[in-house]
């Protein structure tokens, strides 16, 4: 059960600090070392175990290139995303899945929608019930309707009253945790949703097991709009390549990426070491590198004879903060991101649900703004069809935004933004992302 983003950060620091303790003894290694762990009565056969690391940059197209340092620049930013007003349930179940963030009545006071900045849209979505609960408390006259839905198969229909129990479960959370008067929450039930996903596919069936949240005129399901500072790196990603010389099989390995005493990422495994590791700092915005201290890559390998080799490499970091740019009176850039996810299945028309975001974007554009629009799809359907639909979605939104758009393109199922293994992930993959850069003088 999560508390606030601040609490999540404190817990993350506590976890990574404990992990760091396990590797502090390795931090003093400037080159490969070997520990044979030999015993006189059971000597190991002689053998080599040596390891080294190299790090290259990866550009946005995935091309690899040499780098001497890792550059990070801070920008003022705003993230605006549509809210997916659905809660999905497991087959035959009416219990809220664990991935939805739930709080106690005492913890609700720590929830702040603005603290969700830096979270990915899917993480923001998993706070849906808390967002709705907090907004209903701020708007005491507001009301919602919860419509429970199910797949009309033997398991779902055999669990009598399942759709209504799902809606009741959502209502109970809002009343018990957020103190919302149940008279403000109407509950309904039906079979398939009014606009169902494809009931003949496994993914579509999973998406139809849901509770839909609706509200008229109360702004409860408005866009999620949060402001903060974002960090953009050059190169966007790093590729770390281990080179290992060994005479016996590898038993286990660990790779740590740290900065200034904070573990940013950990990879571990057994058996052969992968040829390379790709690291995308934007995938972990809560622990994105935040200082100009060097990145440390530390790797430890152990073979089946219990020999160990450890190596470390440093990558210098250049950080240009918003404050530094202001002190130098340099030109700066504001970067805003908008997510439109409310497209009908297989459709490319914007629809009324996305109009609010389009209107917001156009109202905020400056004459110097540059806009890039990208379309995406989930895994349903052929690659050819998905590429066409994603391109059409991007072009539709680009035309609606107007002449400030410098590029529109569709990616289809390539470069999936979110997991396709969850129903909400697929809904969020049926998206258009709008990236706006506006110079600040």
Beta strands, then each sheet from edge to edge (+ up, - down):
strand 1: 33-35
strand 2: 49-58
strand 3: 64-66
strand 4: 69-81
strand 5: 86-88
strand 6: 144-148
strand 7: 185-189
strand 8: 210-214
strand 9: 224-234
strand 10: 237-246
strand 11: 250-259
strand 12: 262-270
strand 13: 277-279
strand 14: 295-303
strand 15: 308-320
strand 16: 332-340
strand 17: 370-375
strand 18: 405-410
strand 19: 432-440
sheet 1: 1+ 15- 4- 9+
sheet 2: 1+ 15- 14+ 11- 12+
sheet 3: 1+ 15- 4- 16- 19+ 17- 18-
sheet 4: 3+ 2- 10+ 13-
sheet 5: 5+ 8- 6+ 7+
end
